[in-house]
Structure formats: C-alpha cells, structure tokens
C-alpha cells in the first residue's frame, strides 16, 4: 500500500524521495526491517497473551535432556511469523504481481492448516492434532492451486536469451542483453548440467509429440510432491530451539538472491539463467520472510520463550517450496534444503527399517537412536544449542553450494 501511495505522490506531486519506492532493493530492505521490528516488538506481547490463554506446549517424555523444562512454553508463535511476513508485504509489494499473490495465498493457506492443528492440540487437548490425512489433503489442495496458476496464468512467463549476431544492442551507452518474447513454458533449472534447463513437457512428449498440451499432468503432481515434502520437512525440523527458524532464514536469503538475479536482465544474461519477468518483486516478500524468521529467533533461540508450532513450520516449508518453484529452482531444493531432506529421510528410514526388521525378526530394530535426526544427536549427549549451531553451519555450506551450481556445469 505504501508502494502505491508513494508512486502516486511521485507521479502527481513530484515529491522528493518518493521515487525511491520504485526500487526493489529499497523496498526489500524496508520489508526486512519492518518485519524484524514487528517480530521483536510484538513478540513479548504475543508471548504474554499466549501465556494468559495457557497456550502451552505439551511435551511427551522421550528421555531427552532438558525436555521436561520445555513443558508449558507458549506455542502457536507462528502467528507472529505470519504477521511479520504479511504486513510488510501488503505495505511494500506490488499486490497485482501474480507471484506475490501466490505467496500470500500460500502463507495464509498453510498457516490456516497449521493453526487448526495447533488449536486441536492446545485447546482440545488432543496430542495428535489434525489427522495426517487432512494435513496432506490441505497440502495437495495448495499444490493444485499453485500448479494450476503457474501453468495457466498468462503472467507466468520466461524469456529465452537470443543468441543471434544482432542479440546485443547499445541502449543509453550500455550493452543490453537481448531476450526473446515472453512465452509460457514448463522449463526449470537443472543443476550441474551445461545446457541447464529441463522442460517438464518433454517427459510426456517423449511418448507422443501431440501430448504437449497435457504437460500439466506431469507438472502439477510434481508441484504437489515438492510442497508436501518441503512443508513436512520443515515441520519435522522444528524439534529443538531455533533449528527450523534459523535454517529457514538461511534458505530464504539464498532464494531471495536467486529471485533478484532471475528478474534482472543483466544478471540473468551474465549467469546464463532464465530471465523471469516480474519475478524480482518476490524479493520484497522473501526479505520480509527472512526478517520475520530472524525476529522470531530472538525469542525462539535456546532457551526458547515461544515455539512456532505447526502454524509456523508448515507455513515456512510451504513458502520455501512455492518460492523455489516460482523462480524455477525447485530441482535445487535437495541441496539448498538439505537439512529438511535429511530430517525427512531419517524418519522414513527409521520407520521403514523398524517395520521391516519387526516383520523379519519379530523385533523392531532402529538405524538411529531416535528420529528425526536432531534427536539422534541429543541421545548421543550433544547439547541442543550445539546441534542447532552445527546444523546452521551445514545449512550455510549447502547454500553456498547451491550458488556454485550456477557456474559449476
């Protein structure tokens, strides 16, 4: 809203300084600052409100050091994260931008699913919360919406770089890279490959070239799978103080840089990546996302004064997944979101191996002392703050490796 106000003041009254709101970098910086302030200022009040409402975490005794001390710590703090994301976005982003609309829908949708789950756990005193099949149904529903919009909406396009001898022209004294017309496409970025693009439609036209119009049969299920996997991965990672929040902030910074270079014609040309018109506007949203995570970390770092609950963790994962798909970097998720991936895999492997050995030997055996993986290290005697810090370091290394894939082909 501030964007539209200052644009009007700049165009109608030539107000000095109002034109700065046209710059994505300025609005992104403001979004990060505002979200950080909202999270830090409102944090105490929301924590106090949650305490008054007796919205405390119920902790099962898993034999972990320091676990019972967390009993009664306010949960549902994800409401604070969502507020710190949405308010700066509504104030500073171009709200007609389809990518921003998509991210707002994702935030509200996943936040609502998580809120219902937390509400059942806290107020209905049902430790199981929302039944798993309903969570998955909600994630699938969001996947259908996101996949359909990205596939059919006319504003979701890319531009291919022109490689002809006349592909460069001098504009205002600068060599401006030339890209072709905007086009609908199901292409995405393929890491570590020289010709680093994969067209999902090729997965179906390989059988029959006339099936190109049915590429959505491939694309939408892939979107559903990614959203479900990443949101559940973030949910599993949210097990010790500050782990999911800090990891999400690292991922958010990385995605923000990718969005900026993908929406900038010069960087897209230099890095030889797809130019995605209007995708730069997502930088404002992701800046608010990072600011909200860091602001929440002020209260969520060990020892946590508040937990985000599923309201926050499911939303963070959903946002990361949709953002990566929108900037066509979803195939980098196994690297960038490696922490979420190993947390997911540790649970899958643990459960599968336990069932297999129980069926074969009559007694279930375990690969890890406990899953998800961070609990395994707690069982080994590591303090949770050390585990979190080391996971953050790994997250940073994975983020750097993700950047390297732009040139490592």
Beta strands, then each sheet from edge to edge (+ up, - down):
strand 1: 168-171
strand 2: 174-177
strand 3: 187-189
strand 4: 197-199
sheet 1: 1+ 2-
sheet 2: 3+ 4-
end
